[in-house]
Amino acid sequence: MTTLTAPCYVARTTRFERMLLTTAAGIDRFVAMRRQRRASASRTVAAQAAAVEARTDARALGSIGILPR
């Protein structure tokens, strides 16, 4: 959110409006944190998949007598 300040204008808000704005800011923060966490989780899943693939290849080579390097 962007806030503009003006010396001649005073915004009058009620307690209810402040509560709504605070709640909206909290929800925005929660959603941003979840999106960030999910973005890093996808990298973790990709790394785990690569490790499983490498392990599978090593086992296949080992089963025919070739030592993986």
C-alpha positions in Angstrom: 0.0 0.0 0.0 1.1 3.5 -0.7 0.3 6.4 1.6 0.3 10.0 0.5 0.5 12.7 3.1 -1.1 16.1 2.7 -0.7 18.9 5.3 -4.2 20.3 4.8 -6.3 17.2 4.8 -7.2 15.2 7.8 -8.7 11.7 7.3 -11.3 10.9 9.9 -11.7 7.1 10.4 -13.8 5.2 12.8 -12.6 2.5 15.0 -14.4 0.0 12.7 -12.6 1.3 9.6 -9.2 1.1 11.4 -10.0 -2.5 12.4 -10.9 -3.4 8.8 -7.6 -1.9 7.5 -5.6 -3.7 10.2 -7.3 -7.0 9.3 -6.7 -6.5 5.6 -3.0 -5.7 6.2 -2.7 -8.9 8.3 -4.3 -11.0 5.6 -2.0 -9.5 3.0 1.0 -10.3 5.1 -0.2 -13.9 5.7 -0.8 -14.4 1.9 2.6 -13.0 1.0 4.3 -15.3 3.6 2.5 -18.4 2.3 3.4 -17.6 -1.3 7.0 -17.1 -0.4 7.0 -20.4 1.6 5.4 -22.3 -1.3 7.9 -20.8 -3.8 10.8 -22.1 -1.7 9.1 -25.4 -1.2 8.9 -26.1 -4.9 12.7 -25.7 -5.1 13.0 -28.2 -2.3 10.8 -30.7 -4.1 12.8 -30.3 -7.3 16.1 -31.0 -5.4 14.6 -34.1 -3.8 13.4 -35.4 -7.1 16.9 -34.9 -8.6 18.4 -36.8 -5.6 16.0 -39.7 -6.0 16.8 -39.9 -9.7 20.5 -39.9 -9.1 20.1 -42.6 -6.4 18.0 -44.7 -8.8 20.6 -44.4 -11.5 23.4 -45.4 -9.1 21.4 -48.5 -8.0 20.8 -49.5 -11.6 24.5 -49.2 -12.4 25.4 -51.1 -9.2 23.0 -53.9 -10.1 24.9 -54.7 -13.3 28.3 -54.4 -11.6 29.3 -50.9 -12.6 30.4 -48.7 -9.7 28.9 -45.2 -10.0 31.3 -42.3 -9.5 
